Amino acid sequence: MGEEFFIIDVEKGMRLDHFLNKKINFSKNRCQKLIILGKILVNNKPSKKSYILKENDHIKVFIPSTPLNVLQPIDLNLEIIYEDEFLAVIDKPKNLVIHPSITFSGVTLINGLLFQIKNFRKMDGLRPGIVHRLDKDTTGLILVAKSEEIRQQLQLSIQKREIKRYYWALIHGHLEKQGKIILPIGRHPHNRIKMAVVKNGKPSITYFKVLKYFNNFSLIECQLETGRTHQIRVHLSYLKHHILGDKLYGLKENCYSNESQFLHSKKIEFIHPITKKNIFLESILPIGFQNVVKKLSIK
């Protein structure tokens, strides 16, 4: 089984191996080995790792086969916040991976989308319609497209920073009332599962404002200007204001360890790619999140 990519304007100029490292989350060494073995085709021809991508290049990646059942429709009873013939916005529950990958072939959001949204069956690849991602334990709004054309338009809007995404998080400690975090993010030098603030990382910007202070905790809203992997979690962890329930970047001692990660995709705003209307959508906090906020308010 493989994956295919069509290069859009903001991706041109990237090296092939760097592009693959970003898109399929393989190490650079593994990407380079796939290229050498002829498992990566550019416009249906083998290429070099140093190839510089051009707009509209067609990339084919041949990867180890994934069990066919990962792309079967499964009723996950997803909550659809908004839907039209071009796109949809889903309120993702906790403990749900967005799409299958080389390392994960269990049930994902894609299975639920295939069950509830017919158009998804017309798209190929392991991540049909996925415009952006949410981590497994991050809840809330996620935007999906019903065609490859719309997906590319929406991804371009994200890269141009035209789509506004707001997250609510419960964190340890007290930040200043509002601010801007500008810290470069890259792969962790010793743990490839994690990201980290690193000197030569990609520019990463997170805006925040405090919604409410509690004793030793804060409820904050974050807005992404860039969208690096684990960006909010990495930025807050680096500042020692870890998100409650974050098992990868958070504190080991968590007084609410029975709950999931307290990071929720709360609001999204964008211009519809076809109708050009402004779309603003908001999600309700999960019950567990609400209950902890209430408990903290009483203390």
N, C-alpha and C positions, 0 to 999 in steps of 0.2 A: 504494500500500500504506500502511496506517496502523498505529497502535498504540492500545491501549485500556488505561485504568487505572480501577480502582474505589478511591475514597478510603477509607482506613481511619482509625480513631480518631485515631492520632497525627499524621495528615497534615491533619486538618481545621484550619481557621484560617489556612492558608497562602494567599498570593496565587496566582492561577492561573499567572502568568508565572514566579514563583519556583519553583513546583512543577515546571513543564515544564523549566526550566533545569537542575534537579537530575536529573530523570528521563531526559530524552532527550539531555542533554549538548549542547544548542544554546546559543549566546550569548543573553543576555536580549533583545538587539535582534532576533535572528532569531525568538525565541519570540513577541515582541510583534508582529512583522510577520505571522507565521502567524495570530495571533489576529485582527488587523485584516483580513486577507484571508479570514477565515471558515473557515480550515483547522483550527481547534480548536473542537470542539463540547462543551458541557457539558450533559449530559442531553438530547442530540440538538438543542441550540440553540446558535447563536453566542453568544459571551460577551465580556466586557471583560477586559483584562489585569489589572485590579484586583479581579476577582471573588474573593471569599473562599470557599475550598472548605469544603464540608460533608461529613460522614460519609456514605458510600454514593453520593456524586456519581459519575457515569459520564463519564469524559473520553475523547473520541475525537480522535486526532491524525492528520491526513492529511499524509503526508510523501512525498517523491519515491519513485517505485517502485524496488524492489530486485530484481535478477534472481531469478527463481523458483528457480534451482538452489541458492540459499543455504539453502533449507529442505528440501532433499532428504536422505534418509538416506544416510550414507556410513560404511563400516566403518573406524573409527579404532582398533579394538581397545582401547577404553577399559578401564581397570582399575576395576571396581566393587567398592568396599570393603564396602559394605552396601546391601542392597535389600530392600524389602518392597512391599506393594501401594500404599503411600501416598507413599513417598519413596525416595531413593537418595543415597549418598555416593560420589563419584568421586574417584580419585587422578589429578589432571590433570597431563599431561606439560608440558614446557616448549614454548615457541613455539606456543602454541595460544590463540587468542582465544576468549572465552566465547560471544559471540553476535554476529550480524551487526548492522550499524548503517548509518547514512546514509553514513559514510565508509569502511566495510569490508564487502565482499560475498564474501570468500573463505571457505575452509573454517573452521568453528568447532566448538566443543564441541557445539553444538546439532545439527549434522549427525551426530555420533557418537551422541548420545542418541536421536535419531530412529531410528537403525539398531538400537540395542541395547535400547531401552525402548519398548515398543509404545504405552503410554499417552500418550507425548509427541505422537503424531499427532492426538490428540483436542483438543489445546490450540492456541489461536490466538496471533498476534503473532510478533514477531521474536525474542522471548526466552522461549519457553514454559518454565515450571518453574524458572526461574532465581531463586534466593532471595537470593544474594549473589554478588559477582564476585571473580575473581582476575585480576591483570594478566597479559598475554600471556606474560611470561617468569617469572611466579611459579608454582611447582609445588605439588602437594599437594592436600589435601582440599577439596572443594567440595560443598555440600549442594544438592540439587535436589528439587523436588516433582513429583508425578505428576498433580496437578490444580491448578486455579487456587485452589480453596478452601484446600488445604493450603499452597500457596505464600504466600497472604496470611497464614495463621496463623503460618507460620515467619518471615515478614518482620516481623510484629508482635512475635514473640519476640525477634528481633534488636534491634528498636527499643527494647524493654523491657530489653535487656541480659541476657536469660535464656539466650542461646546463647553458650557460651565457645569462643573460637577462639585457638589458640596457633600462633605462627610461629617457626621457627628461622632465624637469619640469621648470615652471616659478615660482620663489619664491620671497618673500619680502626680501629686504636687500641684503647684500653682505657676502657670505661665503669666507673663504680663498680659494686660487686657486684650491687646491685639498686636499682630506683628507679621513678619515675613521671614521665612526660613530659606536661606540660599546656601545649600550645601551639595557638592557633587556626589553622585551615587554611582557605584559600580559593583561588580561582583566581589564578594568577600574574598580576601586573599588566601584564606585557609579553609573556607567552608563554602562549596559551590551552591549549596542550597540557599545560602543567605546572601543578601545584598548588604552593602555597607557604605558609609561616607568615606570616600577614598580620594586622594589628591588628584588623580587623573580620571576621575569619574565623569559622567555626563552631567551637565548643568541641570539642577533640579530645584524647583521653586514651589514652596507651599505657603499659602496665606492662612492665617488662623485668627480666630477671635474667641474669647472666653464667653460662654453663654451663662455659666453659673459656677461659682466657687463653692466647694464643700470643704469639710475638715480633711485636709491631706489629699483631696482629689479635686478635679475640675471637669466640667462638661464643656467641650470646645467644638467649634465648627471649623473645618479645614476646607479650603478651596485649592484645587490643583491647577497650577499654571502649566506644569509639565506632568507627564504621566509615567514616571519610571516604575519599574517593578518594586512593590512594597514601599513606595515612596513615603507615605505618611508614617508608616510604622518605623521605617529606618530613621527618618528625621526626628521623630519624637523620642525614639530610643537613644539616639545620639545625644540629645539634650537632657537625658535622664528623666524624661517625663513619659515613661512607658505606658502603652495602652493596656488597660486591665484585660486579663484573659489572653494576651498575646503569648502563645506558647513558644514562638520562635525568637522574638525580640524582647519579650517582657520579662518581668521579675519572676523568679521561681516561686516565691511565696505570694500567693494570690488569695485574698480573703473571699473572693467570689469565684473560686476555681471550678465550681460546678456549671458556671455559665460559659458561654462561648466568648469569642473575642468581641470586645465592646467597640467595634468600628462599624458604622452603618452608612451606606450610601443614601443620604437623606433627600437630596434634591438634584435635579438635572434640568438644564435650560439650553435649548438649541433652536436654530432656524431649520424648519423642515426642508429637506433637500429638493422636494418637488413643489409643495404648495407655497413655500417661502414664509409660512406663518411661524410666529414665535411660539414654541412649545415649552411650557413650564410645568414640571411634575414634581410631586412631593410624596414621600413614603412615611408611613407611621412607624415609629420605633418598635422593634420586637418587644413582646411582653416581658421577657427576662430583663431586657435593657431598661424598660420603664420601671420595673419593680426595684431594681438596684438604685436608680435615680431617686425614687421615692424614699427608700431606706436611708440614702445619704442625706436627703433633705430633712429628715426627722432628727438625725444625729446633731 
